[in-house]
Amino acid sequence: MTRSPATHPTICTPTPLGVEIRRIRHEQGISQRRLAKLAGVDRASLRRFEEGQSRGNLQLVEAVADALGYELELMFRGFAGGIALHPLPPDPPER
């Protein structure tokens, strides 16, 4: 009897949220100093968060998400699912 090779599910490792924030910041052409100022957070805290030296805190993540134009829920959904984050499309105009 011949056995077929076992099919293993693909394991999706989440991207650390700080790394994803750095990617988005670069994509938007915003310096770390500018993002820290826009978010009202300490630049050193943002740097440690982006480099994975700190997990940050809810206030930091919320402020940075808002400054980048992302909803906090979307940030966490992307982080938990290991998917790239993309901003939500704008709401359609009301008629």
C-alpha positions in Angstrom: 0.0 0.0 0.0 1.4 3.4 -1.0 0.9 6.3 1.2 0.5 9.8 -0.1 2.6 12.5 1.6 0.7 14.1 4.5 -0.7 17.5 3.7 0.2 20.0 6.4 -1.7 23.2 6.9 0.2 26.3 6.2 1.2 28.0 9.5 0.7 31.7 9.4 3.0 33.5 11.8 1.6 36.9 12.7 3.8 39.9 11.9 4.7 41.8 15.1 2.4 44.9 15.3 5.4 47.2 15.7 7.0 45.9 12.5 3.7 46.3 10.6 3.4 49.9 11.9 6.9 50.6 10.7 6.0 49.2 7.3 2.9 51.4 7.1 4.9 54.4 8.2 7.5 53.9 5.5 4.8 53.3 2.9 3.2 56.6 3.8 6.6 58.4 3.8 6.4 59.5 7.4 9.5 59.7 9.6 9.5 58.2 13.0 9.9 61.6 14.6 6.9 63.0 12.6 4.7 60.0 13.5 5.6 60.3 17.2 4.7 64.0 17.1 1.4 63.3 15.2 0.5 60.6 17.6 1.5 62.6 20.7 3.8 59.8 21.9 7.5 59.7 22.9 9.7 58.9 20.0 11.9 56.5 22.0 8.7 54.5 23.0 7.7 54.3 19.3 11.2 53.2 18.3 11.3 50.5 20.9 7.8 49.3 19.8 8.7 49.3 16.1 12.0 47.3 16.8 10.2 44.8 19.0 11.9 45.8 22.2 8.6 46.8 23.7 5.1 45.6 23.3 3.8 49.1 23.6 0.5 49.7 25.3 -3.1 50.4 24.2 -2.7 54.1 24.3 0.4 54.1 22.1 -1.1 51.7 19.6 -4.4 53.7 19.5 -2.6 57.0 19.0 -0.3 55.6 16.3 -3.1 53.9 14.5 -5.1 57.1 14.5 -2.2 59.1 13.3 -1.7 56.7 10.4 -5.4 56.7 9.4 -6.2 53.2 10.7 -8.9 52.0 13.0 -7.6 50.3 16.1 -9.8 47.2 15.5 -8.3 46.8 12.0 -4.8 47.0 13.5 -5.5 44.2 15.9 -7.4 42.1 13.4 -4.4 42.2 11.1 -2.0 41.6 13.9 -3.8 38.6 15.2 -4.4 37.1 11.7 -0.9 37.6 10.5 -2.1 39.6 7.5 -0.8 42.8 6.0 -2.8 45.8 7.2 -4.6 48.1 4.8 -6.7 51.1 5.7 -10.5 50.9 5.4 -11.9 52.5 2.3 -13.7 55.8 2.9 -17.4 55.7 3.6 -19.5 56.4 0.5 -20.9 60.0 0.3 -24.4 60.4 1.7 -27.2 61.2 -0.7 
